[in-house]
Amino acid sequence: MSSQKLPSRSWWITCQILFVVFAWVLVGVTEGIESSYYLVFLLPVVSAASALGFVGTLLTALASAAAYCSHLLFVWDRVELDLASVRELGIRVLLLFVTGILLNHFVTENRRQAERYRKVAEDLAQANRDLGQARAQVERSQRLAALGQLSAGLAHELRNPLGVIRGSAELLARNVPPGNAIASEMASVIAGEVDRTNGLVTRFLEFAR
């Protein structure tokens, strides 16, 4: 499965700037610093918290707070800020930072959990592959052991008739009349071939062991 290419960091930063500008304009065309649409400044903060890390989230929250508070400049000479108004403004600004920090913490922990789960899944997959290889090696060893047992049994079975043939050839060589050269030579050839075959059987047994 091909992985999709994630947007670059510069793309996210550009988005945060556009979000802040949009929020600033929206608040400005409604009621300014007293606009109930001030929550739109959470949009860039939330976006930064999910993509730009802790420092990026703080910087975006700072930029959003500065953009929101800049509307004070337009009403500074007409509005008197009392204690309640300052407290309300402080709560709204604090909300931007608290929301960004909490959301960034949640996103970071979620990514850590996802990475931990991915690592566990990779480890399980590797363990499964190792188990499959070990099982294949055990099966191969069992097949080789069975083949070795079969070869050893076959070699022992071959040695018995070879011993009989060797003994018969020696008996024939001892009982051949002195003038019968062909029979003596054939008995010698039989004994030699039996010895050669017996040597092959011995090496076969060593291989089986």
Secondary structure as a PSIPRED ss2 file (coil, helix, strand):
# PSIPRED VFORMAT (PSIPRED V4.0)

   1 M C   1.000  0.000  0.000
   2 S C   1.000  0.000  0.000
   3 S C   1.000  0.000  0.000
   4 Q C   1.000  0.000  0.000
   5 K C   1.000  0.000  0.000
   6 L C   1.000  0.000  0.000
   7 P C   1.000  0.000  0.000
   8 S C   1.000  0.000  0.000
   9 R H   0.000  1.000  0.000
  10 S H   0.000  1.000  0.000
  11 W H   0.000  1.000  0.000
  12 W H   0.000  1.000  0.000
  13 I H   0.000  1.000  0.000
  14 T H   0.000  1.000  0.000
  15 C H   0.000  1.000  0.000
  16 Q H   0.000  1.000  0.000
  17 I H   0.000  1.000  0.000
  18 L H   0.000  1.000  0.000
  19 F H   0.000  1.000  0.000
  20 V H   0.000  1.000  0.000
  21 V H   0.000  1.000  0.000
  22 F H   0.000  1.000  0.000
  23 A H   0.000  1.000  0.000
  24 W H   0.000  1.000  0.000
  25 V H   0.000  1.000  0.000
  26 L H   0.000  1.000  0.000
  27 V H   0.000  1.000  0.000
  28 G H   0.000  1.000  0.000
  29 V H   0.000  1.000  0.000
  30 T C   1.000  0.000  0.000
  31 E C   1.000  0.000  0.000
  32 G H   0.000  1.000  0.000
  33 I H   0.000  1.000  0.000
  34 E H   0.000  1.000  0.000
  35 S C   1.000  0.000  0.000
  36 S H   0.000  1.000  0.000
  37 Y H   0.000  1.000  0.000
  38 Y H   0.000  1.000  0.000
  39 L H   0.000  1.000  0.000
  40 V H   0.000  1.000  0.000
  41 F H   0.000  1.000  0.000
  42 L H   0.000  1.000  0.000
  43 L H   0.000  1.000  0.000
  44 P H   0.000  1.000  0.000
  45 V H   0.000  1.000  0.000
  46 V H   0.000  1.000  0.000
  47 S H   0.000  1.000  0.000
  48 A H   0.000  1.000  0.000
  49 A H   0.000  1.000  0.000
  50 S H   0.000  1.000  0.000
  51 A H   0.000  1.000  0.000
  52 L C   1.000  0.000  0.000
  53 G H   0.000  1.000  0.000
  54 F H   0.000  1.000  0.000
  55 V H   0.000  1.000  0.000
  56 G H   0.000  1.000  0.000
  57 T H   0.000  1.000  0.000
  58 L H   0.000  1.000  0.000
  59 L H   0.000  1.000  0.000
  60 T H   0.000  1.000  0.000
  61 A H   0.000  1.000  0.000
  62 L H   0.000  1.000  0.000
  63 A H   0.000  1.000  0.000
  64 S H   0.000  1.000  0.000
  65 A H   0.000  1.000  0.000
  66 A H   0.000  1.000  0.000
  67 A H   0.000  1.000  0.000
  68 Y H   0.000  1.000  0.000
  69 C H   0.000  1.000  0.000
  70 S C   1.000  0.000  0.000
  71 H C   1.000  0.000  0.000
  72 L H   0.000  1.000  0.000
  73 L H   0.000  1.000  0.000
  74 F H   0.000  1.000  0.000
  75 V H   0.000  1.000  0.000
  76 W C   1.000  0.000  0.000
  77 D C   1.000  0.000  0.000
  78 R C   1.000  0.000  0.000
  79 V C   1.000  0.000  0.000
  80 E C   1.000  0.000  0.000
  81 L C   1.000  0.000  0.000
  82 D C   1.000  0.000  0.000
  83 L H   0.000  1.000  0.000
  84 A H   0.000  1.000  0.000
  85 S H   0.000  1.000  0.000
  86 V H   0.000  1.000  0.000
  87 R H   0.000  1.000  0.000
  88 E H   0.000  1.000  0.000
  89 L H   0.000  1.000  0.000
  90 G H   0.000  1.000  0.000
  91 I H   0.000  1.000  0.000
  92 R H   0.000  1.000  0.000
  93 V H   0.000  1.000  0.000
  94 L H   0.000  1.000  0.000
  95 L H   0.000  1.000  0.000
  96 L H   0.000  1.000  0.000
  97 F H   0.000  1.000  0.000
  98 V H   0.000  1.000  0.000
  99 T H   0.000  1.000  0.000
 100 G H   0.000  1.000  0.000
 101 I H   0.000  1.000  0.000
 102 L H   0.000  1.000  0.000
 103 L H   0.000  1.000  0.000
 104 N H   0.000  1.000  0.000
 105 H H   0.000  1.000  0.000
 106 F H   0.000  1.000  0.000
 107 V H   0.000  1.000  0.000
 108 T H   0.000  1.000  0.000
 109 E H   0.000  1.000  0.000
 110 N H   0.000  1.000  0.000
 111 R H   0.000  1.000  0.000
 112 R H   0.000  1.000  0.000
 113 Q H   0.000  1.000  0.000
 114 A H   0.000  1.000  0.000
 115 E H   0.000  1.000  0.000
 116 R H   0.000  1.000  0.000
 117 Y H   0.000  1.000  0.000
 118 R H   0.000  1.000  0.000
 119 K H   0.000  1.000  0.000
 120 V H   0.000  1.000  0.000
 121 A H   0.000  1.000  0.000
 122 E H   0.000  1.000  0.000
 123 D H   0.000  1.000  0.000
 124 L H   0.000  1.000  0.000
 125 A H   0.000  1.000  0.000
 126 Q H   0.000  1.000  0.000
 127 A H   0.000  1.000  0.000
 128 N H   0.000  1.000  0.000
 129 R H   0.000  1.000  0.000
 130 D H   0.000  1.000  0.000
 131 L H   0.000  1.000  0.000
 132 G H   0.000  1.000  0.000
 133 Q H   0.000  1.000  0.000
 134 A H   0.000  1.000  0.000
 135 R H   0.000  1.000  0.000
 136 A H   0.000  1.000  0.000
 137 Q H   0.000  1.000  0.000
 138 V H   0.000  1.000  0.000
 139 E H   0.000  1.000  0.000
 140 R H   0.000  1.000  0.000
 141 S H   0.000  1.000  0.000
 142 Q H   0.000  1.000  0.000
 143 R H   0.000  1.000  0.000
 144 L H   0.000  1.000  0.000
 145 A H   0.000  1.000  0.000
 146 A H   0.000  1.000  0.000
 147 L H   0.000  1.000  0.000
 148 G H   0.000  1.000  0.000
 149 Q H   0.000  1.000  0.000
 150 L H   0.000  1.000  0.000
 151 S H   0.000  1.000  0.000
 152 A H   0.000  1.000  0.000
 153 G H   0.000  1.000  0.000
 154 L H   0.000  1.000  0.000
 155 A H   0.000  1.000  0.000
 156 H H   0.000  1.000  0.000
 157 E H   0.000  1.000  0.000
 158 L H   0.000  1.000  0.000
 159 R H   0.000  1.000  0.000
 160 N H   0.000  1.000  0.000
 161 P H   0.000  1.000  0.000
 162 L H   0.000  1.000  0.000
 163 G H   0.000  1.000  0.000
 164 V H   0.000  1.000  0.000
 165 I H   0.000  1.000  0.000
 166 R H   0.000  1.000  0.000
 167 G H   0.000  1.000  0.000
 168 S H   0.000  1.000  0.000
 169 A H   0.000  1.000  0.000
 170 E H   0.000  1.000  0.000
 171 L H   0.000  1.000  0.000
 172 L H   0.000  1.000  0.000
 173 A H   0.000  1.000  0.000
 174 R H   0.000  1.000  0.000
 175 N H   0.000  1.000  0.000
 176 V C   1.000  0.000  0.000
 177 P C   1.000  0.000  0.000
 178 P C   1.000  0.000  0.000
 179 G C   1.000  0.000  0.000
 180 N C   1.000  0.000  0.000
 181 A H   0.000  1.000  0.000
 182 I H   0.000  1.000  0.000
 183 A H   0.000  1.000  0.000
 184 S H   0.000  1.000  0.000
 185 E H   0.000  1.000  0.000
 186 M H   0.000  1.000  0.000
 187 A H   0.000  1.000  0.000
 188 S H   0.000  1.000  0.000
 189 V H   0.000  1.000  0.000
 190 I H   0.000  1.000  0.000
 191 A H   0.000  1.000  0.000
 192 G H   0.000  1.000  0.000
 193 E H   0.000  1.000  0.000
 194 V H   0.000  1.000  0.000
 195 D H   0.000  1.000  0.000
 196 R H   0.000  1.000  0.000
 197 T H   0.000  1.000  0.000
 198 N H   0.000  1.000  0.000
 199 G H   0.000  1.000  0.000
 200 L H   0.000  1.000  0.000
 201 V H   0.000  1.000  0.000
 202 T H   0.000  1.000  0.000
 203 R H   0.000  1.000  0.000
 204 F H   0.000  1.000  0.000
 205 L H   0.000  1.000  0.000
 206 E H   0.000  1.000  0.000
 207 F H   0.000  1.000  0.000
 208 A H   0.000  1.000  0.000
 209 R C   1.000  0.000  0.000
